[in-house]
């Protein structure tokens, strides 16, 4: 076998091995999710795989149970303000660090990203006594504050990437032409980073909607979210209704992630009429 043939053979073998490795990883990640989706259509009163029969009964049962609907409304009621707070603080943090030019920029970046690296149970343990002292525990505000903490790093990452995609000289040019800092921000910075802001907000909402650990510490019967209710139901009611709710949450999360990916792929441009 010639050297060129040997190189071609090893190249082909490497590609096959890479595809096989990718397929194994995808199976490892997707098979448990697929099993949950399939079990949600089971006609049995308990979780079983594979299901002996198929039905949509459990989706109708979830829709007819007021507690599930109340938990879904709570998740939305908490997720929307959490995402808005994350967008506000995450955008300001990204803009301040990216445009500061300070030698403390990297340490500050690590500080903002810390909630992504620290286990959420530690964040919950730290927030709980603070919110008790502020008399906010068992309120919507407590859960919103907790969920916004984990959403800020997501917005920070997407907005920081958007800020690196265009030169700061555009902002400077607008200021040189007479635009105020606020007008520069609204006419140049926001249009150039809106994709990062929007995708970060969607990711923050998805993170809030799926969050369990903080909900275990910060929610009450009045502020119960869907993940918290699923956790409670696992203790005594292992019915396919849980799989149905998990499937609906999965579908919503996939829609949000898809929307974030589509928005993030768009190329923004600054508005005209800066002055």
N, C-alpha and C positions, 0 to 999 in steps of 0.2 A: 504494500500500500504506500503510495507516494505521500510526501508531507502535505500536499494540498488536499488530497483525499482524506488523510487522517484529520486535518483541521476541519474539513467540512463535516466529517462524521461526528467529531466531538462537538461542533457547533450545533448540529441537529439534535444530538443527544442532550445537550444542555438546554435547548429550547423545549424538548419534550419533558425533561425533568422539571423545568420551571412551570410549564403548564400543569403538570401533575401536582406539583406542590401547591399551586394556586387553587386548583380544584379541591384538594383536600382541605385547605383553609376555608374556602367558601362553604364546603359541606359542613365543616365543624361549626361555622357561624350560623348557617341558614337552616340546617336540619332541625334544631330545637324549635326555631320559630315556626317552621312549616308544621311541625307536630302540634303545636298549640293551635294554629289555624285550623288544622284538620279536626282536632278534638272538639272545636267549638260547634261543629255540625253534627256531633254524635246524637243519636236518639236515645241514649242511655241516661239515667239520672245521676251518673257519676262519671268522672274522667276515665276514659279508656281509649287505648290506641292499639290497633286500628279500630275505628268505630264500626260496630256491626251494621248500623243503618245511618241514614242521613236525614237531617231535619233542620229547619230554621227556628225551631221552638225556642231555643235559648236566647236568641236575639230578640224575639218578641217578649220573652220573660224579663229581660233586662229593661226593655222599653217600658214595660208595664209596672216596674218596681220604682216607687218614688225615691227611694234612698239612692239608687244608682243615678237617677236623673239629677238629684240634688248634689251628689258628689261631682258629677260632670260639670254642673254649673259652677260649683265652687272652684274646680280646677281652672275653668276659664276666667272666673272672677279674680282669681289669684294670679293666673299666668299673664294676663294682659298688663296690669300695672307693674308686675315684676319685670316684664320685658321692657316696658317704657323706662323704668328706673335704670335698668341695665344699659339701655341705649344711651340715656343721658350721661350717666357717670362713666360708662365705658368709652364713649366717644370723647368726652373731655379728657379722660386719662390718656387715651391714645394720641390725641392732638397735642396735649401738653408735653408728653414724653418725646414724641417724634419730632416736634419742632423746637424743643428746648436746647438741644446741643450740649446738654450738661454731662459731666462725667458720671453723674449719678443716674443716668438714664437706664443703664442695664440693671442696677440694683432695684430701681423703682419698677422696672418691667417685671422682674421676678416677684416683687411684692404684689403687684396687681394680678399676676398669674397664679399666686399661691393657692387660691380656692380650687383651682383645677388639680393641684397636686396633693392637697391635704384631704384625707378622708372626710366625707361629709358628716360622719358621726362626730368628729372632733369639732367641726364648725357648729354643729347642733349643740354640743355640750357647752361651747363657749357662748353661743347666743342665748341659750335658755335662761341662765341667771340674770343676764343683762336685761332681757325682755321682761322678766319677772319684776326686776327693780323699777322698770319703766311702766309697769302695770299694763303691758301690752299682750301678755301671754293669753292664749286662747282667743285671740282676735285675728281678723283678716290681716291687719297691719303687721302682726308678728310674722305670719307666713310670707307675706309679700317681701318684707325685709330679708328674711332668710333666703328666699328664692332669688332675689335680686343679687345677693352676694355671689351665688354660683353662676349667675348670668353675665355679670360684668366682665369676667375674663373672656368669655366667648365673643362679646361685642368688641372688646379691646383687640383681640387677635384679628378679626375681620377688618376693623377700621384701620388698624396699623398697617395691614397689607395694602389696603386701598390708598393710604397716605404715601406709601413707598412707591406706588404706581405712577405718581405724577410729581413733578419737581416743585419744591417750595417757592421757586422763583415766580410761579404764577400768582401766588398770594402776594409776594413782594411787588410784583408789577401792578396789581390792583391797588395796593396801598400807595404806590408811587403816583398812580393816576388820580389819586384823591379819594379813593373809597375808604370809608370808615372801617374799623376792625369788624364790626358787626356785619356791614354790607359785604365785606370781603368773605367773611365766613359763610353768609347765606348765598352769595352769588358765585363763589369759586369753590370753597372748601366742601360745602355740602353737595353741590352737583357732582363734584369729582369723587366723592366718597359715599354717595348715597347707596350704591350697591353693597358696600361693606356694612353700612349702617343697617340697611334693611335685612340683609342676610344674617347679621349678628342678632338683630331683634327676633327674627324667626327662630334661630337656634336657642336664644334665651327663653322664648316661650315654650319651645319643645322640651328644654331641660326642666323648666318649672312644671310642665304638665306631667312629666315622667318621674319627678323626684319623690322618693319615698322616705329616706332617712330623716330629712328635716321635717317632713310631715308627721312622722311618728313623735317627734319632740314638741312641735309647735302647733299642731292642729288640735281641735276639740271636736265634739259631736256636731257642733254648728258649722265648723269650717273644714269638715272632712273632705279630702280629695279622693279621686279615683284610685291612685296607688295605695293610699291608706286604707280604703275600703277593701280593696283586693287582699291586702295583707290580713285584715281582720277576718275576712271570709275564709281564708285558707285554714283558719283554726278549727272550723266546724262545718263548713259547707263546700266540699270539693265537688262542685257540679260544673258541667260545661258552661254555665253562665260566666264563670271566671275566665274561661278561655275565650268566650265571646267578647267580653269587655277588653281583655288583653289584645284581641285581634283588632278591635276598633281603635284602641290606643296606638297600636302598631301602624294601622292605616293612616291615622292622623299624623303620626311622627314622620312617616315616609313622605306624605304630601308636603309637610313643612320643610323637610330636608331637600326634597326635589325643588320646591319653590326657592329655597335659599341658594341652591346650586344654579338655577336658571338666572336668578337676579345677579349672583356673583359673577356670572360669565359675561354680563353686559358691560360695554365700555362707555363710561360716562363722559360728558363734555361740559365745560363751564357754560353758564348762561351768558347771553349777550347783555349789553347795556349795564355794565358794571357800575357806572356812576349815576 
